[in-house]
Amino acid sequence: MPASYEIKTVQELKKLYDDVNPNSLAKETPRLTPEYEKWLQSSNFFSLATVGDDELDCSPRGDKTGQLLHIIDSENLAIPDRRGNNRIDSLQNIVEDPRVALLFFIPGVNECLRINGLATLTTDPQFINRFDVSGNLPKLVILVKIQSVYFQCARAIIRSNLWSSENRLNSSSVPTAGQMTKGAKSDFDADAYDRVLPTRQKNSLY
């Protein structure tokens, strides 16, 4: 890339874009409004972005509506850390740097909800026990102190036609989990992994 095309300053960047729509700034608040709270309670999926001393991470988080999180009050959220792959990349980052960004989705709704804040990790039983699912408890709960919240306009999801059934792919048309692992580790038994994966996921969901 020729150096003459590289954007190196904020001033150069801003010259490329129109002024910010005032409504894009007015919709941002330091806490949940009743409307944002109602929207959030209907979500069942979000992405969690974190930053640590040596790495960045963005991980998916999903659960049934009503189990995804608990709104403590307009400035604080509690989020269970459900079972996963035990890499704990996001959690290690939070220990090192509390800054987090969350992007919430509702299937079929074109707007998203963005929350930025500071996170801490807790094993306090009052939070752990709130997220009991058939006797399965999270090992810890992520507490988020909200600093800003606002909704993201619908253009990206409209452009992608994300919720359209026409865009849904059959799993056979993309590499499987086993095949992707084998791509990184040549001696990995992809077929054996894929055969047992659905049962293992079902039995270890919580």
DRENVORO-342462 format. One record per residue (C-alpha): residue number from 1; residue in three letters; x, y, z. Coordinates in nm, 3 decimals. Layout:
BEGIN
NODE  nr rest       X       Y       Z
NODE NUM  ALA       X       Y       Z
...
//
This chain:
BEGIN
NODE  nr rest       X       Y       Z
NODE   1  MET   0.000   0.000   0.000
NODE   2  PRO   0.150   0.336  -0.101
NODE   3  ALA   0.222   0.550   0.205
NODE   4  SER   0.033   0.841   0.047
NODE   5  TYR  -0.297   0.654   0.095
NODE   6  GLU  -0.246   0.567   0.460
NODE   7  ILE  -0.458   0.754   0.716
NODE   8  LYS  -0.221   0.860   0.993
NODE   9  THR  -0.407   1.128   1.189
NODE  10  VAL  -0.755   1.179   1.329
NODE  11  GLN  -0.778   1.500   1.131
NODE  12  GLU  -0.717   1.312   0.805
NODE  13  LEU  -0.978   1.057   0.905
NODE  14  LYS  -1.245   1.314   0.988
NODE  15  LYS  -1.202   1.484   0.651
NODE  16  LEU  -1.341   1.171   0.485
NODE  17  TYR  -1.670   1.180   0.674
NODE  18  ASP  -1.965   1.413   0.722
NODE  19  ASP  -2.046   1.566   1.059
NODE  20  VAL  -2.198   1.334   1.317
NODE  21  ASN  -2.576   1.323   1.320
NODE  22  PRO  -2.677   1.488   1.652
NODE  23  ASN  -2.913   1.200   1.724
NODE  24  SER  -2.617   0.958   1.714
NODE  25  LEU  -2.475   1.143   2.012
NODE  26  ALA  -2.803   1.213   2.192
NODE  27  LYS  -2.892   0.842   2.211
NODE  28  GLU  -2.582   0.765   2.422
NODE  29  THR  -2.641   0.763   2.797
NODE  30  PRO  -2.426   0.673   3.102
NODE  31  ARG  -2.688   0.425   3.226
NODE  32  LEU  -2.979   0.215   3.107
NODE  33  THR  -3.295   0.406   3.029
NODE  34  PRO  -3.625   0.218   3.078
NODE  35  GLU  -3.632   0.163   2.702
NODE  36  TYR  -3.275   0.029   2.690
NODE  37  GLU  -3.351  -0.195   2.988
NODE  38  LYS  -3.659  -0.340   2.817
NODE  39  TRP  -3.459  -0.398   2.499
NODE  40  LEU  -3.178  -0.569   2.690
NODE  41  GLN  -3.416  -0.804   2.869
NODE  42  SER  -3.525  -0.940   2.531
NODE  43  SER  -3.173  -1.028   2.415
NODE  44  ASN  -3.036  -1.382   2.411
NODE  45  PHE  -2.694  -1.325   2.253
NODE  46  PHE  -2.404  -1.079   2.274
NODE  47  SER  -2.036  -1.045   2.196
NODE  48  LEU  -1.791  -0.952   2.472
NODE  49  ALA  -1.476  -0.763   2.374
NODE  50  THR  -1.187  -0.737   2.621
NODE  51  VAL  -0.828  -0.616   2.624
NODE  52  GLY  -0.540  -0.750   2.832
NODE  53  ASP  -0.173  -0.680   2.874
NODE  54  ASP  -0.077  -0.891   2.571
NODE  55  GLU  -0.392  -0.966   2.374
NODE  56  LEU  -0.738  -0.870   2.257
NODE  57  ASP  -1.039  -1.099   2.266
NODE  58  CYS  -1.396  -1.101   2.143
NODE  59  SER  -1.612  -1.395   2.248
NODE  60  PRO  -1.977  -1.493   2.188
NODE  61  ARG  -2.212  -1.526   2.484
NODE  62  GLY  -2.559  -1.675   2.456
NODE  63  ASP  -2.839  -1.812   2.668
NODE  64  LYS  -3.215  -1.826   2.683
NODE  65  THR  -3.390  -1.492   2.714
NODE  66  GLY  -3.401  -1.407   3.083
NODE  67  GLN  -3.097  -1.622   3.164
NODE  68  LEU  -2.841  -1.425   2.966
NODE  69  LEU  -2.788  -1.163   3.234
NODE  70  HIS  -2.936  -0.990   3.537
NODE  71  ILE  -2.991  -0.615   3.548
NODE  72  ILE  -2.889  -0.517   3.900
NODE  73  ASP  -2.984  -0.154   3.843
NODE  74  SER  -2.956   0.103   3.566
NODE  75  GLU  -2.576   0.116   3.597
NODE  76  ASN  -2.482  -0.245   3.674
NODE  77  LEU  -2.517  -0.585   3.507
NODE  78  ALA  -2.440  -0.938   3.626
NODE  79  ILE  -2.348  -1.195   3.360
NODE  80  PRO  -2.284  -1.565   3.425
NODE  81  ASP  -1.977  -1.727   3.275
NODE  82  ARG  -2.134  -2.041   3.130
NODE  83  ARG  -1.936  -2.350   3.033
NODE  84  GLY  -1.702  -2.315   2.737
NODE  85  ASN  -1.361  -2.426   2.619
NODE  86  ASN  -1.177  -2.322   2.938
NODE  87  ARG  -0.935  -2.097   2.751
NODE  88  ILE  -1.067  -1.811   2.972
NODE  89  ASP  -0.909  -1.551   2.741
NODE  90  SER  -1.178  -1.291   2.817
NODE  91  LEU  -1.161  -1.354   3.191
NODE  92  GLN  -0.783  -1.322   3.205
NODE  93  ASN  -0.809  -0.996   3.016
NODE  94  ILE  -1.065  -0.860   3.262
NODE  95  VAL  -0.832  -0.941   3.553
NODE  96  GLU  -0.557  -0.743   3.377
NODE  97  ASP  -0.772  -0.461   3.236
NODE  98  PRO  -1.137  -0.403   3.337
NODE  99  ARG  -1.244  -0.229   3.017
NODE 100  VAL  -1.511  -0.419   2.824
NODE 101  ALA  -1.741  -0.361   2.527
NODE 102  LEU  -2.060  -0.560   2.476
NODE 103  LEU  -2.277  -0.582   2.164
NODE 104  PHE  -2.624  -0.731   2.217
NODE 105  PHE  -2.849  -0.881   1.950
NODE 106  ILE  -3.213  -0.986   1.927
NODE 107  PRO  -3.285  -1.227   1.639
NODE 108  GLY  -3.508  -1.059   1.385
NODE 109  VAL  -3.438  -0.707   1.515
NODE 110  ASN  -3.207  -0.494   1.303
NODE 111  GLU  -3.081  -0.262   1.578
NODE 112  CYS  -2.810  -0.373   1.825
NODE 113  LEU  -2.737  -0.243   2.174
NODE 114  ARG  -2.385  -0.138   2.267
NODE 115  ILE  -2.258  -0.117   2.623
NODE 116  ASN  -1.912  -0.003   2.731
NODE 117  GLY  -1.798  -0.029   3.089
NODE 118  LEU  -1.568  -0.172   3.352
NODE 119  ALA  -1.588  -0.538   3.457
NODE 120  THR  -1.495  -0.736   3.765
NODE 121  LEU  -1.519  -1.110   3.836
NODE 122  THR  -1.692  -1.251   4.143
NODE 123  THR  -1.769  -1.587   4.305
NODE 124  ASP  -2.017  -1.429   4.549
NODE 125  PRO  -2.295  -1.687   4.606
NODE 126  GLN  -2.565  -1.419   4.583
NODE 127  PHE  -2.475  -1.378   4.215
NODE 128  ILE  -2.370  -1.736   4.140
NODE 129  ASN  -2.694  -1.887   4.271
NODE 130  ARG  -2.907  -1.648   4.067
NODE 131  PHE  -2.796  -1.826   3.750
NODE 132  ASP  -2.875  -2.183   3.857
NODE 133  VAL  -2.993  -2.400   3.566
NODE 134  SER  -3.109  -2.744   3.681
NODE 135  GLY  -2.844  -2.749   3.952
NODE 136  ASN  -2.569  -2.625   3.723
NODE 137  LEU  -2.399  -2.309   3.849
NODE 138  PRO  -2.148  -2.084   3.672
NODE 139  LYS  -1.800  -2.083   3.823
NODE 140  LEU  -1.810  -1.705   3.837
NODE 141  VAL  -2.015  -1.403   3.739
NODE 142  ILE  -1.898  -1.100   3.543
NODE 143  LEU  -2.014  -0.772   3.695
NODE 144  VAL  -2.023  -0.480   3.453
NODE 145  LYS  -2.033  -0.119   3.566
NODE 146  ILE  -2.191   0.066   3.274
NODE 147  GLN  -2.016   0.377   3.146
NODE 148  SER  -2.208   0.424   2.822
NODE 149  VAL  -2.498   0.261   2.642
NODE 150  TYR  -2.654   0.331   2.304
NODE 151  PHE  -2.821   0.148   2.020
NODE 152  GLN  -2.644   0.079   1.693
NODE 153  CYS  -2.834   0.176   1.380
NODE 154  ALA  -2.967  -0.101   1.159
NODE 155  ARG  -2.764  -0.045   0.841
NODE 156  ALA  -2.504  -0.321   0.892
NODE 157  ILE  -2.766  -0.589   0.959
NODE 158  ILE  -2.988  -0.463   0.677
NODE 159  ARG  -2.694  -0.472   0.434
NODE 160  SER  -2.599  -0.823   0.542
NODE 161  ASN  -2.963  -0.942   0.542
NODE 162  LEU  -2.852  -1.125   0.855
NODE 163  TRP  -3.188  -1.255   0.974
NODE 164  SER  -3.315  -1.370   0.634
NODE 165  SER  -3.376  -1.743   0.598
NODE 166  GLU  -3.233  -1.712   0.248
NODE 167  ASN  -2.890  -1.645   0.399
NODE 168  ARG  -2.886  -1.950   0.625
NODE 169  LEU  -2.629  -2.208   0.520
NODE 170  ASN  -2.645  -2.580   0.572
NODE 171  SER  -2.364  -2.692   0.804
NODE 172  SER  -2.240  -2.927   0.531
NODE 173  SER  -2.145  -2.627   0.316
NODE 174  VAL  -1.880  -2.498   0.557
NODE 175  PRO  -1.586  -2.667   0.734
NODE 176  THR  -1.681  -2.855   1.051
NODE 177  ALA  -1.527  -2.789   1.392
NODE 178  GLY  -1.316  -3.100   1.350
NODE 179  GLN  -1.199  -3.001   1.004
NODE 180  MET  -1.102  -2.653   1.119
NODE 181  THR  -0.906  -2.801   1.410
NODE 182  LYS  -0.730  -3.040   1.173
NODE 183  GLY  -0.638  -2.744   0.954
NODE 184  ALA  -0.436  -2.610   1.247
NODE 185  LYS  -0.315  -2.950   1.374
NODE 186  SER  -0.254  -3.191   1.089
NODE 187  ASP  -0.259  -3.514   1.295
NODE 188  PHE  -0.597  -3.432   1.454
NODE 189  ASP  -0.877  -3.689   1.401
NODE 190  ALA  -1.148  -3.461   1.262
NODE 191  ASP  -1.400  -3.736   1.188
NODE 192  ALA  -1.389  -3.881   1.539
NODE 193  TYR  -1.420  -3.534   1.691
NODE 194  ASP  -1.719  -3.439   1.478
NODE 195  ARG  -1.900  -3.766   1.551
NODE 196  VAL  -1.915  -3.710   1.927
NODE 197  LEU  -1.934  -3.329   1.928
NODE 198  PRO  -2.316  -3.288   1.920
NODE 199  THR  -2.362  -3.525   2.215
NODE 200  ARG  -2.076  -3.369   2.409
NODE 201  GLN  -2.211  -3.020   2.356
NODE 202  LYS  -2.561  -3.124   2.462
NODE 203  ASN  -2.435  -3.292   2.779
NODE 204  SER  -2.207  -3.004   2.878
NODE 205  LEU  -2.422  -2.705   2.782
NODE 206  TYR  -2.437  -2.575   3.140
//
